[in-house]
Amino acid sequence: MHILVTGAAGFVGFHVARRLLADGHAVVGRERLKIPAGEFDTVKVERIKDGPEDRRSTEIWLAPAHGYIPIRMLATDKDGTQLDQVATKISGQ
């Protein structure tokens, strides 16, 4: 498993990476994401549940500049059904 956490040597990044690994997540990489709430540099995290005939995934984009709040979440069920949620407004911006 390959993991990339930018700033992992810092206090927050270290604890984020440690927790993600402990929970079985993979840190996929960094992305610039444009959504209704604005444009954000993000860290993308993915969790795949892969069992016999049961593959589901959850992808979460976190905004480090805003305390790692999730600004987009995409869940894909085994039949391909997707639930996509994006932030439309972030208070305090």
PyMOL Python script that loads the backbone (N, CA, C, O; Angstrom):
from pymol import cmd

cmd.read_pdbstr("""\
ATOM      1  N   MET A   1       0.846  -1.174   0.000  1.00  0.00           N
ATOM      2  CA  MET A   1       0.000   0.000   0.000  1.00  0.00           C
ATOM      3  C   MET A   1       0.894   1.241   0.000  1.00  0.00           C
ATOM      4  O   MET A   1       1.834   1.334   0.789  1.00  0.00           O
ATOM      5  N   HIS A   2       0.594   2.203  -0.897  1.00  0.00           N
ATOM      6  CA  HIS A   2       1.349   3.452  -0.978  1.00  0.00           C
ATOM      7  C   HIS A   2       0.546   4.567  -0.343  1.00  0.00           C
ATOM      8  O   HIS A   2      -0.660   4.679  -0.568  1.00  0.00           O
ATOM      9  N   ILE A   3       1.210   5.395   0.453  1.00  0.00           N
ATOM     10  CA  ILE A   3       0.524   6.462   1.177  1.00  0.00           C
ATOM     11  C   ILE A   3       1.305   7.752   1.023  1.00  0.00           C
ATOM     12  O   ILE A   3       2.525   7.775   1.188  1.00  0.00           O
ATOM     13  N   LEU A   4       0.597   8.826   0.704  1.00  0.00           N
ATOM     14  CA  LEU A   4       1.210  10.139   0.617  1.00  0.00           C
ATOM     15  C   LEU A   4       0.440  11.090   1.509  1.00  0.00           C
ATOM     16  O   LEU A   4      -0.753  11.311   1.303  1.00  0.00           O
ATOM     17  N   VAL A   5       1.109  11.650   2.490  1.00  0.00           N
ATOM     18  CA  VAL A   5       0.515  12.696   3.317  1.00  0.00           C
ATOM     19  C   VAL A   5       1.491  13.856   3.302  1.00  0.00           C
ATOM     20  O   VAL A   5       2.579  13.776   3.873  1.00  0.00           O
ATOM     21  N   THR A   6       1.095  14.934   2.644  1.00  0.00           N
ATOM     22  CA  THR A   6       1.953  16.114   2.626  1.00  0.00           C
ATOM     23  C   THR A   6       1.909  16.748   4.000  1.00  0.00           C
ATOM     24  O   THR A   6       0.836  16.925   4.576  1.00  0.00           O
ATOM     25  N   GLY A   7       3.065  17.089   4.522  1.00  0.00           N
ATOM     26  CA  GLY A   7       3.128  17.668   5.861  1.00  0.00           C
ATOM     27  C   GLY A   7       3.014  16.634   6.955  1.00  0.00           C
ATOM     28  O   GLY A   7       2.649  16.964   8.084  1.00  0.00           O
ATOM     29  N   ALA A   8       3.322  15.375   6.639  1.00  0.00           N
ATOM     30  CA  ALA A   8       3.182  14.302   7.627  1.00  0.00           C
ATOM     31  C   ALA A   8       4.152  14.450   8.789  1.00  0.00           C
ATOM     32  O   ALA A   8       3.972  13.819   9.831  1.00  0.00           O
ATOM     33  N   ALA A   9       5.177  15.275   8.624  1.00  0.00           N
ATOM     34  CA  ALA A   9       6.117  15.500   9.721  1.00  0.00           C
ATOM     35  C   ALA A   9       5.574  16.518  10.723  1.00  0.00           C
ATOM     36  O   ALA A   9       6.066  16.618  11.847  1.00  0.00           O
ATOM     37  N   GLY A  10       4.566  17.265  10.310  1.00  0.00           N
ATOM     38  CA  GLY A  10       3.954  18.241  11.207  1.00  0.00           C
ATOM     39  C   GLY A  10       2.990  17.580  12.177  1.00  0.00           C
ATOM     40  O   GLY A  10       2.651  16.406  12.023  1.00  0.00           O
ATOM     41  N   PHE A  11       2.559  18.317  13.156  1.00  0.00           N
ATOM     42  CA  PHE A  11       1.696  17.764  14.207  1.00  0.00           C
ATOM     43  C   PHE A  11       0.391  17.197  13.641  1.00  0.00           C
ATOM     44  O   PHE A  11       0.052  16.040  13.888  1.00  0.00           O
ATOM     45  N   VAL A  12      -0.330  18.012  12.890  1.00  0.00           N
ATOM     46  CA  VAL A  12      -1.627  17.570  12.358  1.00  0.00           C
ATOM     47  C   VAL A  12      -1.454  16.462  11.333  1.00  0.00           C
ATOM     48  O   VAL A  12      -2.123  15.432  11.412  1.00  0.00           O
ATOM     49  N   GLY A  13      -0.552  16.667  10.364  1.00  0.00           N
ATOM     50  CA  GLY A  13      -0.338  15.669   9.319  1.00  0.00           C
ATOM     51  C   GLY A  13       0.082  14.319   9.866  1.00  0.00           C
ATOM     52  O   GLY A  13      -0.361  13.280   9.377  1.00  0.00           O
ATOM     53  N   PHE A  14       0.936  14.330  10.880  1.00  0.00           N
ATOM     54  CA  PHE A  14       1.383  13.089  11.496  1.00  0.00           C
ATOM     55  C   PHE A  14       0.210  12.313  12.079  1.00  0.00           C
ATOM     56  O   PHE A  14       0.072  11.112  11.846  1.00  0.00           O
ATOM     57  N   HIS A  15      -0.629  13.002  12.836  1.00  0.00           N
ATOM     58  CA  HIS A  15      -1.766  12.332  13.479  1.00  0.00           C
ATOM     59  C   HIS A  15      -2.825  11.914  12.466  1.00  0.00           C
ATOM     60  O   HIS A  15      -3.459  10.872  12.629  1.00  0.00           O
ATOM     61  N   VAL A  16      -3.023  12.711  11.427  1.00  0.00           N
ATOM     62  CA  VAL A  16      -3.970  12.340  10.371  1.00  0.00           C
ATOM     63  C   VAL A  16      -3.498  11.066   9.686  1.00  0.00           C
ATOM     64  O   VAL A  16      -4.273  10.122   9.534  1.00  0.00           O
ATOM     65  N   ALA A  17      -2.242  11.029   9.273  1.00  0.00           N
ATOM     66  CA  ALA A  17      -1.708   9.847   8.591  1.00  0.00           C
ATOM     67  C   ALA A  17      -1.770   8.609   9.477  1.00  0.00           C
ATOM     68  O   ALA A  17      -2.152   7.531   9.020  1.00  0.00           O
ATOM     69  N   ARG A  18      -1.400   8.760  10.724  1.00  0.00           N
ATOM     70  CA  ARG A  18      -1.415   7.615  11.648  1.00  0.00           C
ATOM     71  C   ARG A  18      -2.833   7.064  11.815  1.00  0.00           C
ATOM     72  O   ARG A  18      -3.040   5.851  11.808  1.00  0.00           O
ATOM     73  N   ARG A  19      -3.785   7.949  11.960  1.00  0.00           N
ATOM     74  CA  ARG A  19      -5.172   7.508  12.153  1.00  0.00           C
ATOM     75  C   ARG A  19      -5.725   6.846  10.889  1.00  0.00           C
ATOM     76  O   ARG A  19      -6.392   5.815  10.965  1.00  0.00           O
ATOM     77  N   LEU A  20      -5.448   7.437   9.741  1.00  0.00           N
ATOM     78  CA  LEU A  20      -5.918   6.860   8.479  1.00  0.00           C
ATOM     79  C   LEU A  20      -5.375   5.459   8.279  1.00  0.00           C
ATOM     80  O   LEU A  20      -6.111   4.555   7.884  1.00  0.00           O
ATOM     81  N   LEU A  21      -4.113   5.278   8.545  1.00  0.00           N
ATOM     82  CA  LEU A  21      -3.514   3.956   8.405  1.00  0.00           C
ATOM     83  C   LEU A  21      -4.124   2.965   9.379  1.00  0.00           C
ATOM     84  O   LEU A  21      -4.410   1.825   9.013  1.00  0.00           O
ATOM     85  N   ALA A  22      -4.321   3.388  10.595  1.00  0.00           N
ATOM     86  CA  ALA A  22      -4.900   2.507  11.614  1.00  0.00           C
ATOM     87  C   ALA A  22      -6.310   2.081  11.240  1.00  0.00           C
ATOM     88  O   ALA A  22      -6.743   0.980  11.578  1.00  0.00           O
ATOM     89  N   ASP A  23      -7.025   2.958  10.541  1.00  0.00           N
ATOM     90  CA  ASP A  23      -8.412   2.660  10.149  1.00  0.00           C
ATOM     91  C   ASP A  23      -8.510   1.951   8.804  1.00  0.00           C
ATOM     92  O   ASP A  23      -9.614   1.705   8.316  1.00  0.00           O
ATOM     93  N   GLY A  24      -7.372   1.618   8.197  1.00  0.00           N
ATOM     94  CA  GLY A  24      -7.384   0.861   6.945  1.00  0.00           C
ATOM     95  C   GLY A  24      -7.613   1.696   5.702  1.00  0.00           C
ATOM     96  O   GLY A  24      -8.018   1.155   4.674  1.00  0.00           O
ATOM     97  N   HIS A  25      -7.368   3.003   5.761  1.00  0.00           N
ATOM     98  CA  HIS A  25      -7.546   3.871   4.605  1.00  0.00           C
ATOM     99  C   HIS A  25      -6.247   3.990   3.817  1.00  0.00           C
ATOM    100  O   HIS A  25      -5.161   3.720   4.330  1.00  0.00           O
ATOM    101  N   ALA A  26      -6.382   4.393   2.576  1.00  0.00           N
ATOM    102  CA  ALA A  26      -5.227   4.692   1.744  1.00  0.00           C
ATOM    103  C   ALA A  26      -5.281   6.167   1.387  1.00  0.00           C
ATOM    104  O   ALA A  26      -6.309   6.662   0.924  1.00  0.00           O
ATOM    105  N   VAL A  27      -4.198   6.855   1.598  1.00  0.00           N
ATOM    106  CA  VAL A  27      -4.124   8.250   1.175  1.00  0.00           C
ATOM    107  C   VAL A  27      -3.675   8.236  -0.279  1.00  0.00           C
ATOM    108  O   VAL A  27      -2.559   7.823  -0.596  1.00  0.00           O
ATOM    109  N   VAL A  28      -4.564   8.695  -1.161  1.00  0.00           N
ATOM    110  CA  VAL A  28      -4.340   8.571  -2.593  1.00  0.00           C
ATOM    111  C   VAL A  28      -3.438   9.686  -3.117  1.00  0.00           C
ATOM    112  O   VAL A  28      -2.510   9.410  -3.877  1.00  0.00           O
ATOM    113  N   GLY A  29      -3.682  10.918  -2.737  1.00  0.00           N
ATOM    114  CA  GLY A  29      -2.847  12.007  -3.223  1.00  0.00           C
ATOM    115  C   GLY A  29      -3.506  13.355  -3.031  1.00  0.00           C
ATOM    116  O   GLY A  29      -4.507  13.493  -2.329  1.00  0.00           O
ATOM    117  N   ARG A  30      -2.917  14.339  -3.672  1.00  0.00           N
ATOM    118  CA  ARG A  30      -3.417  15.704  -3.565  1.00  0.00           C
ATOM    119  C   ARG A  30      -4.133  16.071  -4.851  1.00  0.00           C
ATOM    120  O   ARG A  30      -3.727  15.654  -5.936  1.00  0.00           O
ATOM    121  N   GLU A  31      -5.204  16.853  -4.730  1.00  0.00           N
ATOM    122  CA  GLU A  31      -5.963  17.327  -5.886  1.00  0.00           C
ATOM    123  C   GLU A  31      -6.433  18.739  -5.632  1.00  0.00           C
ATOM    124  O   GLU A  31      -6.704  19.116  -4.492  1.00  0.00           O
ATOM    125  N   ARG A  32      -6.531  19.518  -6.690  1.00  0.00           N
ATOM    126  CA  ARG A  32      -7.181  20.827  -6.621  1.00  0.00           C
ATOM    127  C   ARG A  32      -8.609  20.581  -7.057  1.00  0.00           C
ATOM    128  O   ARG A  32      -8.851  20.116  -8.171  1.00  0.00           O
ATOM    129  N   LEU A  33      -9.565  20.891  -6.177  1.00  0.00           N
ATOM    130  CA  LEU A  33     -10.969  20.565  -6.415  1.00  0.00           C
ATOM    131  C   LEU A  33     -11.802  21.838  -6.489  1.00  0.00           C
ATOM    132  O   LEU A  33     -11.726  22.693  -5.607  1.00  0.00           O
ATOM    133  N   LYS A  34     -12.597  21.955  -7.548  1.00  0.00           N
ATOM    134  CA  LYS A  34     -13.495  23.102  -7.706  1.00  0.00           C
ATOM    135  C   LYS A  34     -14.927  22.614  -7.483  1.00  0.00           C
ATOM    136  O   LYS A  34     -15.434  21.770  -8.222  1.00  0.00           O
ATOM    137  N   ILE A  35     -15.567  23.166  -6.445  1.00  0.00           N
ATOM    138  CA  ILE A  35     -16.926  22.786  -6.076  1.00  0.00           C
ATOM    139  C   ILE A  35     -17.728  24.059  -5.806  1.00  0.00           C
ATOM    140  O   ILE A  35     -17.146  25.143  -5.815  1.00  0.00           O
ATOM    141  N   PRO A  36     -19.039  23.973  -5.565  1.00  0.00           N
ATOM    142  CA  PRO A  36     -19.833  25.181  -5.308  1.00  0.00           C
ATOM    143  C   PRO A  36     -19.315  26.054  -4.160  1.00  0.00           C
ATOM    144  O   PRO A  36     -19.526  27.267  -4.181  1.00  0.00           O
ATOM    145  N   ALA A  37     -18.652  25.477  -3.172  1.00  0.00           N
ATOM    146  CA  ALA A  37     -18.139  26.254  -2.037  1.00  0.00           C
ATOM    147  C   ALA A  37     -16.854  27.001  -2.387  1.00  0.00           C
ATOM    148  O   ALA A  37     -16.410  27.854  -1.618  1.00  0.00           O
ATOM    149  N   GLY A  38     -16.254  26.693  -3.531  1.00  0.00           N
ATOM    150  CA  GLY A  38     -15.023  27.353  -3.944  1.00  0.00           C
ATOM    151  C   GLY A  38     -14.020  26.375  -4.525  1.00  0.00           C
ATOM    152  O   GLY A  38     -14.361  25.245  -4.875  1.00  0.00           O
ATOM    153  N   GLU A  39     -12.777  26.826  -4.624  1.00  0.00           N
ATOM    154  CA  GLU A  39     -11.691  25.994  -5.142  1.00  0.00           C
ATOM    155  C   GLU A  39     -10.722  25.698  -4.000  1.00  0.00           C
ATOM    156  O   GLU A  39     -10.307  26.604  -3.277  1.00  0.00           O
ATOM    157  N   PHE A  40     -10.366  24.428  -3.845  1.00  0.00           N
ATOM    158  CA  PHE A  40      -9.582  23.998  -2.682  1.00  0.00           C
ATOM    159  C   PHE A  40      -8.454  23.059  -3.089  1.00  0.00           C
ATOM    160  O   PHE A  40      -8.608  22.237  -3.992  1.00  0.00           O
ATOM    161  N   ASP A  41      -7.311  23.195  -2.405  1.00  0.00           N
ATOM    162  CA  ASP A  41      -6.278  22.169  -2.470  1.00  0.00           C
ATOM    163  C   ASP A  41      -6.706  21.104  -1.478  1.00  0.00           C
ATOM    164  O   ASP A  41      -7.015  21.418  -0.328  1.00  0.00           O
ATOM    165  N   THR A  42      -6.730  19.852  -1.906  1.00  0.00           N
ATOM    166  CA  THR A  42      -7.254  18.793  -1.045  1.00  0.00           C
ATOM    167  C   THR A  42      -6.294  17.610  -0.959  1.00  0.00           C
ATOM    168  O   THR A  42      -5.381  17.455  -1.770  1.00  0.00           O
ATOM    169  N   VAL A  43      -6.535  16.792   0.044  1.00  0.00           N
ATOM    170  CA  VAL A  43      -5.911  15.485   0.177  1.00  0.00           C
ATOM    171  C   VAL A  43      -7.040  14.485  -0.020  1.00  0.00           C
ATOM    172  O   VAL A  43      -8.054  14.536   0.675  1.00  0.00           O
ATOM    173  N   LYS A  44      -6.857  13.571  -0.975  1.00  0.00           N
ATOM    174  CA  LYS A  44      -7.888  12.570  -1.263  1.00  0.00           C
ATOM    175  C   LYS A  44      -7.569  11.276  -0.531  1.00  0.00           C
ATOM    176  O   LYS A  44      -6.451  10.764  -0.593  1.00  0.00           O
ATOM    177  N   VAL A  45      -8.575  10.761   0.163  1.00  0.00           N
ATOM    178  CA  VAL A  45      -8.447   9.524   0.923  1.00  0.00           C
ATOM    179  C   VAL A  45      -9.487   8.546   0.390  1.00  0.00           C
ATOM    180  O   VAL A  45     -10.615   8.934   0.087  1.00  0.00           O
ATOM    181  N   GLU A  46      -9.105   7.279   0.276  1.00  0.00           N
ATOM    182  CA  GLU A  46     -10.029   6.278  -0.259  1.00  0.00           C
ATOM    183  C   GLU A  46     -10.022   5.035   0.613  1.00  0.00           C
ATOM    184  O   GLU A  46      -8.980   4.597   1.101  1.00  0.00           O
ATOM    185  N   ARG A  47     -11.198   4.486   0.793  1.00  0.00           N
ATOM    186  CA  ARG A  47     -11.338   3.214   1.519  1.00  0.00           C
ATOM    187  C   ARG A  47     -12.103   2.261   0.607  1.00  0.00           C
ATOM    188  O   ARG A  47     -13.189   2.585   0.127  1.00  0.00           O
ATOM    189  N   ILE A  48     -11.533   1.096   0.377  1.00  0.00           N
ATOM    190  CA  ILE A  48     -12.178   0.099  -0.474  1.00  0.00           C
ATOM    191  C   ILE A  48     -12.470  -1.125   0.369  1.00  0.00           C
ATOM    192  O   ILE A  48     -11.578  -1.691   1.001  1.00  0.00           O
ATOM    193  N   LYS A  49     -13.723  -1.524   0.371  1.00  0.00           N
ATOM    194  CA  LYS A  49     -14.113  -2.789   1.009  1.00  0.00           C
ATOM    195  C   LYS A  49     -14.252  -3.789  -0.121  1.00  0.00           C
ATOM    196  O   LYS A  49     -15.122  -3.653  -0.981  1.00  0.00           O
ATOM    197  N   ASP A  50     -13.398  -4.784  -0.115  1.00  0.00           N
ATOM    198  CA  ASP A  50     -13.368  -5.740  -1.208  1.00  0.00           C
ATOM    199  C   ASP A  50     -13.519  -7.145  -0.652  1.00  0.00           C
ATOM    200  O   ASP A  50     -12.580  -7.725  -0.105  1.00  0.00           O
ATOM    201  N   GLY A  51     -14.717  -7.673  -0.804  1.00  0.00           N
ATOM    202  CA  GLY A  51     -14.982  -9.026  -0.347  1.00  0.00           C
ATOM    203  C   GLY A  51     -15.519  -9.843  -1.504  1.00  0.00           C
ATOM    204  O   GLY A  51     -15.644  -9.333  -2.617  1.00  0.00           O
ATOM    205  N   PRO A  52     -15.835 -11.094  -1.260  1.00  0.00           N
ATOM    206  CA  PRO A  52     -16.390 -11.921  -2.324  1.00  0.00           C
ATOM    207  C   PRO A  52     -17.690 -11.294  -2.845  1.00  0.00           C
ATOM    208  O   PRO A  52     -18.676 -11.181  -2.117  1.00  0.00           O
ATOM    209  N   GLU A  53     -17.668 -10.895  -4.101  1.00  0.00           N
ATOM    210  CA  GLU A  53     -18.835 -10.290  -4.759  1.00  0.00           C
ATOM    211  C   GLU A  53     -19.346  -9.039  -4.043  1.00  0.00           C
ATOM    212  O   GLU A  53     -20.531  -8.722  -4.139  1.00  0.00           O
ATOM    213  N   ASP A  54     -18.493  -8.340  -3.342  1.00  0.00           N
ATOM    214  CA  ASP A  54     -18.932  -7.164  -2.587  1.00  0.00           C
ATOM    215  C   ASP A  54     -17.837  -6.112  -2.557  1.00  0.00           C
ATOM    216  O   ASP A  54     -17.118  -5.989  -1.565  1.00  0.00           O
ATOM    217  N   ARG A  55     -17.705  -5.354  -3.638  1.00  0.00           N
ATOM    218  CA  ARG A  55     -16.690  -4.288  -3.701  1.00  0.00           C
ATOM    219  C   ARG A  55     -17.396  -2.944  -3.563  1.00  0.00           C
ATOM    220  O   ARG A  55     -18.206  -2.568  -4.410  1.00  0.00           O
ATOM    221  N   ARG A  56     -17.082  -2.224  -2.488  1.00  0.00           N
ATOM    222  CA  ARG A  56     -17.623  -0.889  -2.241  1.00  0.00           C
ATOM    223  C   ARG A  56     -16.463   0.047  -1.948  1.00  0.00           C
ATOM    224  O   ARG A  56     -15.429  -0.372  -1.427  1.00  0.00           O
ATOM    225  N   SER A  57     -16.641   1.313  -2.287  1.00  0.00           N
ATOM    226  CA  SER A  57     -15.574   2.269  -1.998  1.00  0.00           C
ATOM    227  C   SER A  57     -16.149   3.576  -1.485  1.00  0.00           C
ATOM    228  O   SER A  57     -17.286   3.943  -1.779  1.00  0.00           O
ATOM    229  N   THR A  58     -15.331   4.261  -0.715  1.00  0.00           N
ATOM    230  CA  THR A  58     -15.660   5.603  -0.232  1.00  0.00           C
ATOM    231  C   THR A  58     -14.438   6.470  -0.474  1.00  0.00           C
ATOM    232  O   THR A  58     -13.330   6.133  -0.057  1.00  0.00           O
ATOM    233  N   GLU A  59     -14.653   7.597  -1.155  1.00  0.00           N
ATOM    234  CA  GLU A  59     -13.588   8.548  -1.413  1.00  0.00           C
ATOM    235  C   GLU A  59     -13.940   9.842  -0.695  1.00  0.00           C
ATOM    236  O   GLU A  59     -15.082  10.298  -0.746  1.00  0.00           O
ATOM    237  N   ILE A  60     -12.949  10.433  -0.024  1.00  0.00           N
ATOM    238  CA  ILE A  60     -13.173  11.676   0.717  1.00  0.00           C
ATOM    239  C   ILE A  60     -12.052  12.644   0.372  1.00  0.00           C
ATOM    240  O   ILE A  60     -10.873  12.290   0.399  1.00  0.00           O
ATOM    241  N   TRP A  61     -12.443  13.875   0.046  1.00  0.00           N
ATOM    242  CA  TRP A  61     -11.490  14.944  -0.223  1.00  0.00           C
ATOM    243  C   TRP A  61     -11.482  15.867   0.995  1.00  0.00           C
ATOM    244  O   TRP A  61     -12.516  16.429   1.354  1.00  0.00           O
ATOM    245  N   LEU A  62     -10.315  16.025   1.632  1.00  0.00           N
ATOM    246  CA  LEU A  62     -10.164  16.839   2.835  1.00  0.00           C
ATOM    247  C   LEU A  62      -9.417  18.130   2.494  1.00  0.00           C
ATOM    248  O   LEU A  62      -8.490  18.120   1.684  1.00  0.00           O
ATOM    249  N   ALA A  63      -9.821  19.233   3.109  1.00  0.00           N
ATOM    250  CA  ALA A  63      -9.189  20.533   2.869  1.00  0.00           C
ATOM    251  C   ALA A  63      -8.260  20.885   4.029  1.00  0.00           C
ATOM    252  O   ALA A  63      -8.733  21.340   5.070  1.00  0.00           O
ATOM    253  N   PRO A  64      -6.944  20.685   3.875  1.00  0.00           N
ATOM    254  CA  PRO A  64      -5.996  20.980   4.955  1.00  0.00           C
ATOM    255  C   PRO A  64      -6.050  22.434   5.429  1.00  0.00           C
ATOM    256  O   PRO A  64      -5.888  22.697   6.621  1.00  0.00           O
ATOM    257  N   ALA A  65      -6.273  23.369   4.524  1.00  0.00           N
ATOM    258  CA  ALA A  65      -6.307  24.788   4.905  1.00  0.00           C
ATOM    259  C   ALA A  65      -7.503  25.129   5.785  1.00  0.00           C
ATOM    260  O   ALA A  65      -7.564  26.211   6.368  1.00  0.00           O
ATOM    261  N   HIS A  66      -8.451  24.207   5.879  1.00  0.00           N
ATOM    262  CA  HIS A  66      -9.647  24.412   6.699  1.00  0.00           C
ATOM    263  C   HIS A  66      -9.763  23.333   7.770  1.00  0.00           C
ATOM    264  O   HIS A  66     -10.863  22.881   8.088  1.00  0.00           O
ATOM    265  N   GLY A  67      -8.639  22.927   8.317  1.00  0.00           N
ATOM    266  CA  GLY A  67      -8.650  21.953   9.409  1.00  0.00           C
ATOM    267  C   GLY A  67      -9.022  20.547   8.975  1.00  0.00           C
ATOM    268  O   GLY A  67      -9.549  19.770   9.771  1.00  0.00           O
ATOM    269  N   TYR A  68      -8.752  20.214   7.716  1.00  0.00           N
ATOM    270  CA  TYR A  68      -9.030  18.879   7.173  1.00  0.00           C
ATOM    271  C   TYR A  68     -10.511  18.522   7.176  1.00  0.00           C
ATOM    272  O   TYR A  68     -10.870  17.356   7.338  1.00  0.00           O
ATOM    273  N   ILE A  69     -11.366  19.517   6.998  1.00  0.00           N
ATOM    274  CA  ILE A  69     -12.793  19.198   6.897  1.00  0.00           C
ATOM    275  C   ILE A  69     -13.055  18.505   5.558  1.00  0.00           C
ATOM    276  O   ILE A  69     -12.415  18.837   4.560  1.00  0.00           O
ATOM    277  N   PRO A  70     -13.975  17.559   5.524  1.00  0.00           N
ATOM    278  CA  PRO A  70     -14.306  16.913   4.252  1.00  0.00           C
ATOM    279  C   PRO A  70     -15.147  17.870   3.396  1.00  0.00           C
ATOM    280  O   PRO A  70     -16.173  18.378   3.847  1.00  0.00           O
ATOM    281  N   ILE A  71     -14.700  18.108   2.161  1.00  0.00           N
ATOM    282  CA  ILE A  71     -15.466  18.997   1.294  1.00  0.00           C
ATOM    283  C   ILE A  71     -16.168  18.240   0.173  1.00  0.00           C
ATOM    284  O   ILE A  71     -17.037  18.792  -0.503  1.00  0.00           O
ATOM    285  N   ARG A  72     -15.794  16.980  -0.025  1.00  0.00           N
ATOM    286  CA  ARG A  72     -16.518  16.125  -0.965  1.00  0.00           C
ATOM    287  C   ARG A  72     -16.390  14.687  -0.490  1.00  0.00           C
ATOM    288  O   ARG A  72     -15.345  14.266   0.006  1.00  0.00           O
ATOM    289  N   MET A  73     -17.498  13.932  -0.654  1.00  0.00           N
ATOM    290  CA  MET A  73     -17.498  12.511  -0.341  1.00  0.00           C
ATOM    291  C   MET A  73     -18.221  11.775  -1.463  1.00  0.00           C
ATOM    292  O   MET A  73     -19.296  12.190  -1.895  1.00  0.00           O
ATOM    293  N   LEU A  74     -17.628  10.685  -1.930  1.00  0.00           N
ATOM    294  CA  LEU A  74     -18.222   9.873  -2.980  1.00  0.00           C
ATOM    295  C   LEU A  74     -18.230   8.418  -2.522  1.00  0.00           C
ATOM    296  O   LEU A  74     -17.177   7.820  -2.301  1.00  0.00           O
ATOM    297  N   ALA A  75     -19.427   7.860  -2.382  1.00  0.00           N
ATOM    298  CA  ALA A  75     -19.573   6.456  -1.986  1.00  0.00           C
ATOM    299  C   ALA A  75     -20.110   5.675  -3.180  1.00  0.00           C
ATOM    300  O   ALA A  75     -21.093   6.074  -3.803  1.00  0.00           O
ATOM    301  N   THR A  76     -19.459   4.566  -3.491  1.00  0.00           N
ATOM    302  CA  THR A  76     -19.892   3.717  -4.597  1.00  0.00           C
ATOM    303  C   THR A  76     -20.233   2.347  -4.045  1.00  0.00           C
ATOM    304  O   THR A  76     -19.401   1.700  -3.409  1.00  0.00           O
ATOM    305  N   ASP A  77     -21.478   1.900  -4.294  1.00  0.00           N
ATOM    306  CA  ASP A  77     -21.948   0.606  -3.810  1.00  0.00           C
ATOM    307  C   ASP A  77     -21.538  -0.488  -4.789  1.00  0.00           C
ATOM    308  O   ASP A  77     -21.075  -0.200  -5.892  1.00  0.00           O
ATOM    309  N   LYS A  78     -21.710  -1.741  -4.382  1.00  0.00           N
ATOM    310  CA  LYS A  78     -21.281  -2.867  -5.202  1.00  0.00           C
ATOM    311  C   LYS A  78     -21.994  -2.936  -6.547  1.00  0.00           C
ATOM    312  O   LYS A  78     -21.445  -3.490  -7.500  1.00  0.00           O
ATOM    313  N   ASP A  79     -23.215  -2.382  -6.648  1.00  0.00           N
ATOM    314  CA  ASP A  79     -23.930  -2.398  -7.924  1.00  0.00           C
ATOM    315  C   ASP A  79     -23.640  -1.161  -8.777  1.00  0.00           C
ATOM    316  O   ASP A  79     -24.247  -0.977  -9.832  1.00  0.00           O
ATOM    317  N   GLY A  80     -22.715  -0.316  -8.320  1.00  0.00           N
ATOM    318  CA  GLY A  80     -22.345   0.869  -9.075  1.00  0.00           C
ATOM    319  C   GLY A  80     -23.111   2.126  -8.693  1.00  0.00           C
ATOM    320  O   GLY A  80     -22.805   3.210  -9.190  1.00  0.00           O
ATOM    321  N   THR A  81     -24.103   1.999  -7.817  1.00  0.00           N
ATOM    322  CA  THR A  81     -24.854   3.160  -7.347  1.00  0.00           C
ATOM    323  C   THR A  81     -23.903   4.087  -6.600  1.00  0.00           C
ATOM    324  O   THR A  81     -23.093   3.643  -5.786  1.00  0.00           O
ATOM    325  N   GLN A  82     -24.013   5.393  -6.891  1.00  0.00           N
ATOM    326  CA  GLN A  82     -23.123   6.347  -6.249  1.00  0.00           C
ATOM    327  C   GLN A  82     -23.894   7.408  -5.479  1.00  0.00           C
ATOM    328  O   GLN A  82     -24.974   7.836  -5.887  1.00  0.00           O
ATOM    329  N   LEU A  83     -23.320   7.819  -4.362  1.00  0.00           N
ATOM    330  CA  LEU A  83     -23.807   8.955  -3.575  1.00  0.00           C
ATOM    331  C   LEU A  83     -22.660   9.948  -3.547  1.00  0.00           C
ATOM    332  O   LEU A  83     -21.582   9.645  -3.035  1.00  0.00           O
ATOM    333  N   ASP A  84     -22.890  11.140  -4.100  1.00  0.00           N
ATOM    334  CA  ASP A  84     -21.851  12.162  -4.202  1.00  0.00           C
ATOM    335  C   ASP A  84     -22.324  13.400  -3.454  1.00  0.00           C
ATOM    336  O   ASP A  84     -23.337  13.996  -3.819  1.00  0.00           O
ATOM    337  N   GLN A  85     -21.595  13.792  -2.407  1.00  0.00           N
ATOM    338  CA  GLN A  85     -21.931  14.972  -1.610  1.00  0.00           C
ATOM    339  C   GLN A  85     -20.788  15.961  -1.703  1.00  0.00           C
ATOM    340  O   GLN A  85     -19.622  15.593  -1.563  1.00  0.00           O
ATOM    341  N   VAL A  86     -21.131  17.239  -1.942  1.00  0.00           N
ATOM    342  CA  VAL A  86     -20.114  18.286  -1.990  1.00  0.00           C
ATOM    343  C   VAL A  86     -20.545  19.452  -1.116  1.00  0.00           C
ATOM    344  O   VAL A  86     -21.735  19.720  -0.951  1.00  0.00           O
ATOM    345  N   ALA A  87     -19.553  20.140  -0.559  1.00  0.00           N
ATOM    346  CA  ALA A  87     -19.836  21.312   0.252  1.00  0.00           C
ATOM    347  C   ALA A  87     -20.303  22.453  -0.665  1.00  0.00           C
ATOM    348  O   ALA A  87     -19.703  22.714  -1.708  1.00  0.00           O
ATOM    349  N   THR A  88     -21.373  23.113  -0.257  1.00  0.00           N
ATOM    350  CA  THR A  88     -21.864  24.247  -1.029  1.00  0.00           C
ATOM    351  C   THR A  88     -21.485  25.566  -0.383  1.00  0.00           C
ATOM    352  O   THR A  88     -21.478  26.606  -1.043  1.00  0.00           O
ATOM    353  N   LYS A  89     -21.167  25.528   0.918  1.00  0.00           N
ATOM    354  CA  LYS A  89     -20.757  26.726   1.631  1.00  0.00           C
ATOM    355  C   LYS A  89     -19.948  26.316   2.859  1.00  0.00           C
ATOM    356  O   LYS A  89     -20.274  25.346   3.543  1.00  0.00           O
ATOM    357  N   ILE A  90     -18.896  27.071   3.118  1.00  0.00           N
ATOM    358  CA  ILE A  90     -18.110  26.826   4.323  1.00  0.00           C
ATOM    359  C   ILE A  90     -18.132  28.120   5.127  1.00  0.00           C
ATOM    360  O   ILE A  90     -17.644  29.152   4.669  1.00  0.00           O
ATOM    361  N   SER A  91     -18.696  28.060   6.317  1.00  0.00           N
ATOM    362  CA  SER A  91     -18.800  29.249   7.164  1.00  0.00           C
ATOM    363  C   SER A  91     -17.424  29.696   7.631  1.00  0.00           C
ATOM    364  O   SER A  91     -16.533  28.879   7.865  1.00  0.00           O
ATOM    365  N   GLY A  92     -17.268  30.999   7.761  1.00  0.00           N
ATOM    366  CA  GLY A  92     -16.006  31.534   8.227  1.00  0.00           C
ATOM    367  C   GLY A  92     -15.018  31.785   7.120  1.00  0.00           C
ATOM    368  O   GLY A  92     -13.868  32.140   7.380  1.00  0.00           O
ATOM    369  N   GLN A  93     -15.450  31.606   5.872  1.00  0.00           N
ATOM    370  CA  GLN A  93     -14.559  31.830   4.739  1.00  0.00           C
ATOM    371  C   GLN A  93     -14.423  33.281   4.437  1.00  0.00           C
ATOM    372  O   GLN A  93     -13.706  33.654   3.508  1.00  0.00           O
TER     373      GLN A  93
END
""", "prot")
cmd.dss("prot")
cmd.show_as("cartoon", "prot")
cmd.util.cbc("prot")
cmd.orient("prot")
